[in-house]
Amino acid sequence: MIYYIFIVIFPFFSFVKNKNIKIYALMLSFLFLVSFCSLRWQTGTDWLPYYDDFMSPGNRHDFEIGYVLYVKLIRYLTDNYTLFLFTTSIIPIALIFWGCLKTQKNISLTILSVCVFYSYYYLGSFFGAERRIIAIGLSFFALIQYKSNKKVQSLILILCASTFHISSLVTLSVFLINKLSLNLY
């Protein structure tokens, strides 16, 4: 039931005229999404392997080097898995919110974008997929950088994302697609 509260109530804030209320609603939605993702327990497809990996650092799975170093850093700071989930949630959600705000000057569109993200992607993919969600956040922001004509930063972000989840290298196709479309005209 709690899943539906957000998607039913939050879109109405895009119709509010007061910009401060919209900003406040956006901040609350950010806190809701981060809290919802980080306070879950034993939820998601790969929850147990990530939990075991964090709690028993010597029993490494075959994870990408960026994720392994990230776990080591967080584990050095704390052995609290909920704090690990909080940190792991805040990174991609912050990048997605920041990217939406950078590309859309209209806060109403940002609110609606967050609703689409929540309903189509967040619920199905952000639970128990720690490596993937960080890679998604980095890849999404890489595309924003690419769109802003910051191709070097975009490439660095994509390569960084691939150290969390190798599938992020697919994002490099944006360079090829852009090159091909330029050659066709």
Backbone as CSV, one residue per row, in Angstrom:
resi,resn,N_x,N_y,N_z,CA_x,CA_y,CA_z,C_x,C_y,C_z
1,MET,0.807,-1.202,0.000,0.000,0.000,0.000,0.850,1.266,0.000
2,ILE,1.921,1.242,0.780,2.784,2.430,0.858,3.373,2.768,-0.510
3,TYR,3.525,1.749,-1.367,4.066,1.973,-2.703,3.188,2.940,-3.501
4,TYR,1.895,2.847,-3.295,0.953,3.642,-4.077,0.763,5.061,-3.547
5,ILE,1.010,5.252,-2.274,0.816,6.583,-1.684,1.651,7.625,-2.420
6,PHE,2.914,7.289,-2.658,3.818,8.219,-3.338,3.321,8.550,-4.739
7,ILE,2.992,7.529,-5.506,2.630,7.746,-6.906,1.260,8.407,-7.055
8,VAL,0.398,8.295,-6.056,-0.919,8.931,-6.121,-0.851,10.395,-5.688
9,ILE,-0.100,10.677,-4.641,-0.071,12.031,-4.076,0.953,12.936,-4.764
10,PHE,2.156,12.436,-4.998,3.256,13.274,-5.463,3.002,13.997,-6.787
11,PRO,2.395,13.365,-7.800,2.189,14.076,-9.074,1.369,15.359,-8.950
12,PHE,0.508,15.438,-7.967,-0.314,16.640,-7.804,0.526,17.878,-7.496
13,PHE,1.715,17.686,-6.954,2.578,18.829,-6.662,3.073,19.521,-7.932
14,SER,3.033,18.838,-9.056,3.457,19.477,-10.307,2.466,20.558,-10.745
15,PHE,1.247,20.515,-10.230,0.222,21.501,-10.591,0.150,22.675,-9.617
16,VAL,0.900,22.600,-8.543,0.913,23.680,-7.553,1.621,24.889,-8.160
17,LYS,1.114,26.060,-7.944,1.700,27.286,-8.510,2.922,27.773,-7.731
18,ASN,2.924,27.574,-6.426,3.987,28.075,-5.563,5.279,27.265,-5.766
19,LYS,6.328,27.937,-6.247,7.599,27.268,-6.538,8.236,26.690,-5.274
20,ASN,8.118,27.389,-4.153,8.701,26.898,-2.900,8.066,25.581,-2.463
21,ILE,6.771,25.458,-2.652,6.089,24.205,-2.302,6.570,23.077,-3.207
22,LYS,6.765,23.386,-4.493,7.274,22.374,-5.424,8.671,21.910,-5.017
23,ILE,9.527,22.848,-4.652,10.888,22.497,-4.225,10.831,21.657,-2.953
24,TYR,9.982,22.057,-2.036,9.798,21.308,-0.795,9.309,19.885,-1.099
25,ALA,8.360,19.753,-2.015,7.839,18.440,-2.406,8.927,17.591,-3.052
26,LEU,9.763,18.221,-3.872,10.861,17.502,-4.507,11.855,16.994,-3.466
27,MET,12.175,17.824,-2.486,13.089,17.400,-1.418,12.477,16.265,-0.597
28,LEU,11.189,16.374,-0.305,10.519,15.304,0.441,10.503,14.000,-0.354
29,SER,10.288,14.104,-1.653,10.284,12.889,-2.474,11.671,12.258,-2.507
30,PHE,12.703,13.096,-2.552,14.072,12.585,-2.507,14.301,11.818,-1.207
31,LEU,13.920,12.423,-0.094,14.075,11.767,1.210,13.249,10.489,1.293
32,PHE,12.048,10.519,0.741,11.195,9.332,0.737,11.858,8.196,-0.030
33,LEU,12.327,8.480,-1.240,12.925,7.433,-2.071,14.191,6.868,-1.438
34,VAL,15.042,7.743,-0.905,16.274,7.275,-0.256,15.929,6.445,0.976
35,SER,15.026,6.933,1.793,14.641,6.205,3.010,13.999,4.869,2.674
36,PHE,13.116,4.896,1.710,12.398,3.685,1.319,13.364,2.611,0.833
37,CYS,14.347,3.017,0.072,15.321,2.075,-0.478,16.323,1.618,0.579
38,SER,16.688,2.493,1.490,17.741,2.146,2.447,17.221,1.492,3.719
39,LEU,15.952,1.643,4.022,15.414,1.040,5.243,14.766,-0.320,4.998
40,ARG,14.828,-0.775,3.789,14.277,-2.100,3.493,15.179,-3.158,4.122
41,TRP,14.644,-4.304,4.363,15.444,-5.383,4.930,14.984,-6.679,4.295
42,GLN,15.911,-7.438,3.789,15.655,-8.705,3.102,14.652,-8.532,1.961
43,THR,14.857,-7.490,1.187,13.989,-7.204,0.052,14.841,-7.097,-1.203
44,GLY,14.398,-7.722,-2.251,15.099,-7.624,-3.526,15.686,-8.953,-3.945
45,THR,15.992,-9.033,-5.216,16.444,-10.296,-5.795,17.814,-10.737,-5.305
46,ASP,18.742,-9.814,-5.153,20.115,-10.167,-4.774,20.479,-9.672,-3.379
47,TRP,19.498,-9.500,-2.531,19.754,-8.935,-1.210,20.761,-9.766,-0.432
48,LEU,20.569,-11.072,-0.372,21.417,-11.933,0.452,22.881,-11.942,0.008
49,PRO,23.197,-12.090,-1.282,24.618,-12.048,-1.664,25.297,-10.716,-1.321
50,TYR,24.581,-9.607,-1.494,25.168,-8.310,-1.149,25.341,-8.170,0.361
51,TYR,24.376,-8.656,1.101,24.470,-8.622,2.559,25.654,-9.471,3.030
52,ASP,25.745,-10.697,2.514,26.868,-11.582,2.880,28.202,-10.961,2.511
53,ASP,28.262,-10.371,1.341,29.504,-9.746,0.889,29.914,-8.604,1.811
54,PHE,28.950,-7.815,2.241,29.257,-6.692,3.124,29.649,-7.178,4.517
55,MET,28.912,-8.141,5.048,29.147,-8.598,6.415,30.381,-9.493,6.538
56,SER,30.744,-10.185,5.472,31.914,-11.074,5.478,32.835,-10.688,4.338
57,PRO,33.627,-9.639,4.527,34.439,-9.119,3.423,35.417,-10.133,2.831
58,GLY,35.799,-11.143,3.600,36.732,-12.152,3.087,36.093,-13.097,2.098
59,ASN,34.788,-13.222,2.120,34.064,-14.120,1.218,33.585,-13.356,-0.008
60,ARG,34.492,-12.885,-0.806,34.159,-12.044,-1.963,33.475,-12.841,-3.061
61,HIS,32.470,-12.235,-3.612,31.871,-12.732,-4.840,32.650,-12.094,-5.988
62,ASP,32.326,-12.455,-7.176,33.030,-11.891,-8.330,32.387,-10.573,-8.746
63,PHE,32.622,-9.550,-7.945,32.074,-8.235,-8.233,33.135,-7.365,-8.894
64,GLU,32.688,-6.344,-9.616,33.593,-5.419,-10.275,34.397,-4.640,-9.234
65,ILE,35.581,-4.188,-9.657,36.550,-3.568,-8.747,36.018,-2.296,-8.089
66,GLY,35.273,-1.490,-8.811,34.725,-0.264,-8.223,33.795,-0.572,-7.067
67,TYR,32.968,-1.587,-7.243,32.051,-1.976,-6.178,32.820,-2.558,-4.990
68,VAL,33.814,-3.369,-5.256,34.624,-3.962,-4.180,35.293,-2.863,-3.359
69,LEU,35.876,-1.874,-4.031,36.522,-0.762,-3.319,35.497,0.074,-2.556
70,TYR,34.347,0.270,-3.147,33.269,1.012,-2.487,32.847,0.304,-1.196
71,VAL,32.653,-1.009,-1.272,32.277,-1.781,-0.083,33.366,-1.678,0.977
72,LYS,34.624,-1.785,0.545,35.735,-1.672,1.505,35.723,-0.314,2.201
73,LEU,35.479,0.741,1.447,35.442,2.083,2.029,34.315,2.207,3.058
74,ILE,33.120,1.797,2.681,31.985,1.897,3.601,32.207,0.979,4.803
75,ARG,32.730,-0.203,4.543,32.979,-1.172,5.625,34.037,-0.634,6.587
76,TYR,34.996,0.113,6.067,36.017,0.736,6.912,35.372,1.764,7.847
77,LEU,34.364,2.464,7.345,33.690,3.501,8.124,32.646,2.932,9.089
78,THR,31.976,1.852,8.675,30.924,1.269,9.514,30.665,-0.179,9.110
79,ASP,30.163,-0.957,10.042,29.747,-2.317,9.705,28.217,-2.439,9.723
80,ASN,27.551,-1.302,9.691,26.092,-1.248,9.716,25.565,-1.351,8.282
81,TYR,24.877,-2.447,7.985,24.395,-2.676,6.629,23.322,-1.660,6.218
82,THR,22.537,-1.187,7.157,21.529,-0.177,6.831,22.192,1.125,6.387
83,LEU,23.287,1.512,7.024,24.029,2.704,6.579,24.639,2.478,5.197
84,PHE,25.079,1.262,4.951,25.581,0.915,3.621,24.464,1.085,2.585
85,LEU,23.267,0.561,2.897,22.131,0.710,1.979,21.761,2.176,1.787
86,PHE,21.842,2.960,2.857,21.544,4.393,2.771,22.505,5.079,1.807
87,THR,23.790,4.837,1.983,24.801,5.434,1.104,24.608,4.963,-0.332
88,THR,24.349,3.674,-0.481,24.169,3.097,-1.808,22.908,3.628,-2.482
89,SER,21.919,3.990,-1.713,20.680,4.549,-2.271,20.831,6.019,-2.627
90,ILE,21.519,6.747,-1.788,21.597,8.200,-1.974,22.401,8.564,-3.232
91,ILE,23.412,7.794,-3.564,24.256,8.119,-4.724,23.444,8.135,-6.025
92,PRO,22.810,7.024,-6.423,22.092,7.066,-7.708,20.864,7.972,-7.699
93,ILE,20.145,8.001,-6.580,18.948,8.842,-6.534,19.337,10.317,-6.627
94,ALA,20.417,10.706,-5.958,20.896,12.095,-6.057,21.312,12.419,-7.489
95,LEU,22.008,11.492,-8.151,22.429,11.731,-9.535,21.230,11.840,-10.473
96,ILE,20.220,11.021,-10.256,19.029,11.078,-11.104,18.261,12.379,-10.872
97,PHE,18.093,12.762,-9.620,17.412,14.034,-9.326,18.201,15.205,-9.906
98,TRP,19.493,15.211,-9.691,20.340,16.295,-10.182,20.259,16.372,-11.701
99,GLY,20.331,15.211,-12.354,20.233,15.183,-13.808,18.900,15.704,-14.310
100,CYS,17.815,15.317,-13.647,16.485,15.821,-14.035,16.401,17.328,-13.853
101,LEU,16.949,17.826,-12.758,16.922,19.272,-12.518,17.779,20.031,-13.524
102,LYS,18.913,19.443,-13.928,19.800,20.105,-14.894,19.173,20.193,-16.276
103,THR,18.428,19.164,-16.658,17.902,19.130,-18.022,16.544,19.789,-18.157
104,GLN,15.848,19.950,-17.052,14.510,20.524,-17.107,14.448,21.747,-16.208
105,LYS,14.305,22.873,-16.813,14.242,24.120,-16.043,12.916,24.245,-15.290
106,ASN,11.927,23.503,-15.726,10.599,23.546,-15.132,10.502,22.493,-14.022
107,ILE,10.287,22.920,-12.795,10.223,21.999,-11.656,9.044,21.038,-11.794
108,SER,7.961,21.482,-12.412,6.811,20.594,-12.617,7.199,19.385,-13.458
109,LEU,8.004,19.610,-14.504,8.468,18.489,-15.328,9.401,17.577,-14.544
110,THR,10.215,18.156,-13.673,11.096,17.347,-12.835,10.266,16.457,-11.916
111,ILE,9.232,17.010,-11.328,8.353,16.226,-10.454,7.726,15.073,-11.234
112,LEU,7.235,15.355,-12.425,6.631,14.306,-13.244,7.674,13.275,-13.682
113,SER,8.893,13.721,-13.968,9.971,12.794,-14.323,10.282,11.850,-13.171
114,VAL,10.305,12.386,-11.966,10.550,11.555,-10.782,9.423,10.535,-10.622
115,CYS,8.198,10.935,-10.895,7.067,10.006,-10.815,7.202,8.874,-11.831
116,VAL,7.603,9.217,-13.040,7.810,8.198,-14.067,8.948,7.267,-13.650
117,PHE,10.042,7.839,-13.178,11.168,7.039,-12.686,10.707,6.092,-11.586
118,TYR,9.941,6.599,-10.640,9.466,5.796,-9.514,8.577,4.656,-9.996
119,SER,7.609,4.967,-10.819,6.626,3.954,-11.200,7.161,2.931,-12.196
120,TYR,8.040,3.351,-13.087,8.520,2.425,-14.104,9.826,1.732,-13.751
121,TYR,10.630,2.347,-12.909,11.957,1.783,-12.707,12.330,1.547,-11.250
122,TYR,12.075,2.483,-10.392,12.547,2.433,-9.012,12.069,1.191,-8.276
123,LEU,10.775,0.924,-8.309,10.220,-0.194,-7.544,10.761,-1.539,-8.008
124,GLY,10.977,-1.693,-9.288,11.439,-2.977,-9.807,12.932,-3.182,-9.806
125,SER,13.706,-2.115,-9.789,15.148,-2.264,-9.986,16.025,-1.736,-8.868
126,PHE,15.492,-1.034,-7.913,16.349,-0.426,-6.901,16.387,-1.200,-5.591
127,PHE,15.850,-2.396,-5.571,15.865,-3.191,-4.347,16.706,-4.441,-4.574
128,GLY,17.810,-4.537,-3.870,18.672,-5.705,-3.977,19.567,-5.695,-5.195
129,ALA,19.868,-4.542,-5.717,20.718,-4.447,-6.906,21.745,-3.342,-6.698
130,GLU,22.511,-3.454,-5.631,23.383,-2.369,-5.196,24.363,-1.903,-6.273
131,ARG,25.050,-2.843,-6.912,26.018,-2.449,-7.948,25.311,-1.766,-9.109
132,ARG,24.214,-2.373,-9.516,23.499,-1.868,-10.693,22.941,-0.469,-10.473
133,ILE,22.396,-0.190,-9.293,21.791,1.130,-9.108,22.832,2.243,-9.098
134,ILE,24.015,1.952,-8.550,25.084,2.963,-8.610,25.502,3.167,-10.062
135,ALA,25.652,2.069,-10.797,26.031,2.163,-12.210,24.971,2.909,-13.020
136,ILE,23.707,2.682,-12.712,22.621,3.379,-13.412,22.684,4.878,-13.138
137,GLY,22.871,5.246,-11.880,22.975,6.668,-11.532,24.127,7.339,-12.248
138,LEU,25.285,6.678,-12.260,26.462,7.238,-12.937,26.242,7.314,-14.448
139,SER,25.644,6.274,-15.028,25.394,6.259,-16.476,24.380,7.326,-16.876
140,PHE,23.340,7.471,-16.075,22.339,8.507,-16.348,22.987,9.886,-16.330
141,PHE,23.803,10.126,-15.318,24.452,11.432,-15.240,25.480,11.603,-16.359
142,ALA,26.093,10.510,-16.798,27.008,10.573,-17.942,26.262,11.035,-19.195
143,LEU,25.048,10.552,-19.375,24.249,10.983,-20.529,23.886,12.464,-20.440
144,ILE,23.626,12.934,-19.233,23.349,14.365,-19.037,24.588,15.182,-19.407
145,GLN,25.751,14.711,-18.980,27.005,15.400,-19.311,27.231,15.380,-20.828
146,TYR,26.958,14.252,-21.451,27.125,14.137,-22.899,26.214,15.136,-23.608
147,LYS,24.979,15.204,-23.159,24.014,16.144,-23.747,24.480,17.589,-23.571
148,SER,25.200,17.854,-22.485,25.730,19.200,-22.221,27.057,19.432,-22.936
149,ASN,27.395,18.521,-23.854,28.624,18.599,-24.642,29.886,18.458,-23.786
150,LYS,29.790,17.747,-22.683,30.939,17.456,-21.822,31.301,15.988,-22.026
151,LYS,31.851,15.716,-23.207,32.076,14.335,-23.619,33.148,13.623,-22.797
152,VAL,34.191,14.330,-22.390,35.250,13.703,-21.585,34.696,13.303,-20.221
153,GLN,33.958,14.213,-19.579,33.350,13.886,-18.285,32.371,12.720,-18.438
154,SER,31.637,12.717,-19.535,30.689,11.641,-19.802,31.415,10.306,-19.914
155,LEU,32.490,10.285,-20.663,33.271,9.059,-20.830,33.828,8.576,-19.491
156,ILE,34.347,9.483,-18.695,34.893,9.121,-17.376,33.795,8.528,-16.492
157,LEU,32.623,9.144,-16.498,31.510,8.628,-15.695,31.070,7.239,-16.158
158,ILE,31.034,7.021,-17.463,30.655,5.706,-17.990,31.685,4.661,-17.583
159,LEU,32.959,4.996,-17.707,34.003,4.051,-17.302,33.945,3.774,-15.807
160,CYS,33.670,4.803,-15.031,33.509,4.632,-13.581,32.304,3.729,-13.291
161,ALA,31.204,3.957,-13.992,30.005,3.126,-13.810,30.300,1.667,-14.127
162,SER,31.131,1.433,-15.133,31.446,0.052,-15.512,32.268,-0.670,-14.454
163,THR,32.900,0.081,-13.543,33.618,-0.580,-12.448,32.655,-1.028,-11.345
164,PHE,31.391,-0.624,-11.466,30.351,-1.107,-10.554,29.513,-2.195,-11.217
165,HIS,29.238,-2.017,-12.508,28.477,-3.018,-13.260,28.917,-2.911,-14.714
166,ILE,29.509,-3.977,-15.212,30.130,-3.968,-16.546,29.118,-3.632,-17.650
167,SER,27.852,-3.917,-17.424,26.829,-3.633,-18.434,26.720,-2.142,-18.748
168,SER,27.275,-1.301,-17.895,27.239,0.150,-18.134,27.990,0.544,-19.394
169,LEU,28.866,-0.318,-19.862,29.613,-0.007,-21.083,28.684,0.162,-22.283
170,VAL,27.482,-0.379,-22.200,26.492,-0.183,-23.266,26.225,1.304,-23.472
171,THR,26.365,2.085,-22.415,26.124,3.525,-22.495,27.095,4.195,-23.463
172,LEU,28.235,3.566,-23.708,29.189,4.117,-24.677,28.585,4.203,-26.078
173,SER,27.531,3.445,-26.314,26.908,3.467,-27.638,26.400,4.857,-28.016
174,VAL,26.180,5.721,-27.035,25.735,7.087,-27.334,26.771,7.805,-28.201
175,PHE,28.042,7.529,-27.968,29.099,8.142,-28.781,29.013,7.639,-30.222
176,LEU,28.811,6.338,-30.382,28.724,5.734,-31.708,27.456,6.184,-32.434
177,ILE,26.351,6.175,-31.740,25.078,6.584,-32.350,25.150,8.033,-32.815
178,ASN,25.717,8.885,-32.010,25.859,10.291,-32.386,26.761,10.420,-33.609
179,LYS,27.854,9.676,-33.635,28.791,9.716,-34.766,28.098,9.223,-36.039
180,LEU,27.342,8.131,-35.933,26.633,7.593,-37.096,25.576,8.564,-37.603
181,SER,24.837,9.171,-36.705,23.787,10.096,-37.142,24.377,11.343,-37.788
182,LEU,25.555,11.769,-37.332,26.209,12.917,-37.967,26.670,12.570,-39.376
183,ASN,27.125,11.335,-39.574,27.603,10.913,-40.886,26.465,10.683,-41.878
184,LEU,25.272,10.435,-41.394,24.138,10.199,-42.285,23.594,11.489,-42.888
185,TYR,23.862,12.604,-42.254,23.313,13.869,-42.746,24.318,14.620,-43.496
